[in-house]
Amino acid sequence: MMNNCSNIIMTDNLKQYDLTPLAKACRKAASFDLFKCSSGNMSWRIDDSHMAVTATRSWLGELTAEQVALCRLIDGETLNKVKPTVEARFHLGILRCRPEMNVVLHFQSRYATAVACGDSSSYNFNVIPEIPYYIGKIGIVPFLPPGSPELAEAVIEQMKTHNLAVMRNHGLVTVAENFNMAIQNAVFFELACSVLLTQPNPVYIDDSWV
């Protein structure tokens, strides 16, 4: 596992971690239609040394604490018997490189995913003020096989300097300080994409304000 952005100490506290908050946050995110069936995943920095992440092939709208993997941040080793999502590599890498952030959300909402399947670099996403205010510039990740080390490296690189990135022909990833802010980023980006795809003549926010 990659560890080029971290000073994490390899120690495991024997206390029991409560994984329920991540499960609840996933169900909340699903209520905003951010996932389709088993698509998407979410992770949460529990403390300086550990990450909780959703299980592979899990339906986030129905997620329980028993479907959450507990991993060490330094090397990604799973500490319970739950197999993490295949995208765990980029979750680990983002949390290592962005110590001020605690939640990573990979989502596939309707309009945002449609944008991801086109020429994402041609869009000006600043059609609603929430994009420049809460999210900022949008990163672009080329298509690479899902779950691959190459995709993880590309996503991590973009997320070093962006709070949201488009993964071409795949979906979206965002990072935030807490669950609500991560969900909010995704919902506002979905709204902006819906404007761009349904409004034939969008008016963009003036660059001087951005």
C-alpha positions in Angstrom: 0.0 0.0 0.0 1.2 3.6 -0.8 2.5 5.6 2.1 4.2 8.6 0.5 2.1 11.3 2.2 2.0 10.1 5.8 3.8 10.2 9.1 1.3 7.7 10.7 2.7 5.5 13.5 1.8 1.8 13.2 0.0 1.2 16.4 -3.3 -0.6 17.0 -5.5 0.3 20.0 -7.3 -2.7 21.2 -10.5 -0.7 22.0 -13.6 -1.5 20.1 -14.3 1.0 17.3 -17.9 2.1 16.7 -18.4 1.7 12.9 -22.1 2.7 13.1 -21.5 6.4 12.1 -20.2 5.4 8.7 -23.1 3.1 8.0 -25.6 5.8 9.0 -23.8 8.3 6.8 -23.9 5.9 3.8 -27.6 5.5 4.2 -28.1 9.2 4.5 -26.0 9.8 1.3 -28.2 7.1 -0.5 -31.3 9.1 0.4 -30.0 11.8 -2.0 -29.7 9.3 -4.8 -25.9 9.4 -4.9 -25.6 5.6 -5.5 -27.0 2.9 -7.8 -27.3 -0.5 -6.2 -23.7 -1.5 -5.2 -22.0 1.5 -6.8 -20.1 3.9 -4.7 -18.1 3.7 -1.5 -17.2 5.9 1.5 -14.4 6.0 4.1 -14.0 7.8 7.4 -10.8 8.6 9.4 -11.6 7.3 12.9 -8.4 8.4 14.4 -4.8 9.2 13.4 -4.1 5.5 12.7 -7.3 3.9 11.5 -9.9 4.2 8.7 -13.3 2.7 8.3 -14.4 1.9 4.7 -17.4 0.3 3.2 -17.3 -3.4 2.2 -16.9 -4.6 -1.3 -20.1 -5.0 -3.3 -22.2 -3.5 -0.5 -25.4 -1.5 -1.2 -24.7 1.7 0.7 -28.4 2.5 1.0 -28.8 -0.6 3.2 -25.4 -0.6 4.9 -24.9 -1.9 8.4 -21.9 -1.6 10.7 -21.2 -5.3 9.9 -20.5 -4.2 6.3 -17.7 -1.8 7.3 -14.0 -2.7 7.2 -11.6 -1.4 9.8 -8.2 -0.7 8.3 -4.8 0.6 9.4 -4.0 3.9 7.6 -0.3 3.2 7.4 -0.5 0.0 5.3 -4.2 -0.7 4.6 -4.3 -3.9 6.6 -7.8 -4.9 7.5 -8.3 -5.5 11.2 -11.7 -7.1 11.1 -13.1 -9.8 8.9 -14.8 -7.5 6.4 -13.3 -7.2 2.9 -13.1 -3.5 1.9 -14.1 -2.0 -1.4 -11.7 -2.5 -4.3 -11.3 1.3 -4.3 -9.8 1.3 -0.7 -6.4 2.2 -2.2 -7.5 5.7 -3.2 -9.4 6.2 0.1 -6.3 5.4 2.0 -4.1 7.6 -0.1 -6.4 10.6 0.0 -6.7 10.4 3.8 -2.9 10.2 4.1 -2.3 13.2 1.9 -5.1 15.3 3.2 -4.8 15.2 7.0 -7.3 18.1 7.4 -10.0 15.9 5.8 -11.8 13.0 7.4 -14.3 11.6 4.9 -13.9 10.4 1.3 -17.0 9.8 -0.8 -17.1 8.0 -4.2 -20.5 8.5 -5.7 -22.4 7.9 -9.0 -25.4 10.2 -9.1 -27.4 10.5 -12.4 -26.3 13.8 -13.9 -22.8 13.9 -12.5 -22.1 10.5 -13.9 -23.5 11.5 -17.3 -21.0 14.4 -17.2 -18.2 12.0 -16.3 -19.0 10.0 -19.4 -18.5 13.0 -21.7 -15.7 15.6 -22.2 -15.7 16.7 -18.5 -12.8 19.2 -19.1 -15.1 21.3 -21.4 -17.5 22.2 -18.6 -17.6 25.3 -16.5 -19.2 24.0 -13.3 -19.7 27.4 -11.8 -23.4 27.7 -12.5 -24.4 27.8 -8.9 -22.5 29.6 -6.1 -22.1 26.5 -4.0 -19.5 25.1 -6.4 -16.8 27.8 -6.1 -17.8 28.5 -2.4 -17.8 24.9 -1.0 -15.8 22.9 -3.6 -13.6 25.0 -5.8 -11.9 23.8 -9.0 -12.8 20.3 -10.2 -10.1 17.7 -10.9 -10.3 15.4 -13.9 -9.0 11.8 -13.7 -8.7 9.8 -17.0 -10.4 6.4 -17.3 -8.4 3.6 -15.7 -9.6 0.2 -14.6 -11.7 0.4 -11.4 -9.8 -0.9 -8.4 -6.5 -0.7 -10.1 -3.3 0.8 -8.6 -3.1 3.1 -11.6 -6.5 4.5 -10.9 -5.7 4.9 -7.2 -2.5 6.9 -8.0 -4.3 9.1 -10.5 -7.2 9.9 -8.1 -4.8 10.6 -5.2 -2.8 12.9 -7.3 -5.9 15.0 -8.3 -7.2 15.0 -4.7 -4.0 16.5 -3.3 -5.2 19.8 -4.7 -8.9 19.4 -5.3 -11.9 18.7 -3.1 -13.8 16.9 -5.9 -12.7 15.1 -9.0 -14.5 13.6 -12.0 -13.4 10.0 -12.8 -14.0 9.7 -16.5 -16.5 6.9 -17.5 -16.7 5.9 -13.8 -18.0 8.5 -11.3 -17.0 11.1 -8.9 -15.0 11.4 -5.7 -15.1 14.1 -3.0 -13.3 14.8 0.3 -14.5 16.8 3.3 -14.0 17.4 7.0 -17.1 15.4 8.0 -20.0 13.3 6.6 -22.4 16.1 6.1 -19.9 18.2 4.2 -19.0 15.3 1.9 -22.6 14.6 1.1 -23.3 18.3 0.6 -20.4 18.5 -1.9 -21.9 15.6 -3.9 -25.4 16.9 -3.8 -24.4 20.4 -5.0 -22.2 19.0 -7.7 -25.1 16.8 -8.9 -27.2 19.9 -9.0 -24.7 21.8 -11.1 -24.4 18.9 -13.5 -28.2 18.8 -13.9 -28.2 22.5 -14.8 -25.5 22.0 -17.4 -27.3 19.0 -19.0 -30.8 20.4 -19.0 -30.4 24.2 -19.4 -29.6 24.9 -23.1 -28.2 28.3 -22.3 -26.6 28.3 -18.9 -25.4 31.6 -17.4 -22.1 31.2 -15.5 -21.0 33.0 -12.4 -18.7 35.9 -13.1 -15.0 35.0 -12.7 -14.4 38.1 -10.6 -16.7 36.6 -7.9 -15.2 33.1 -8.2 
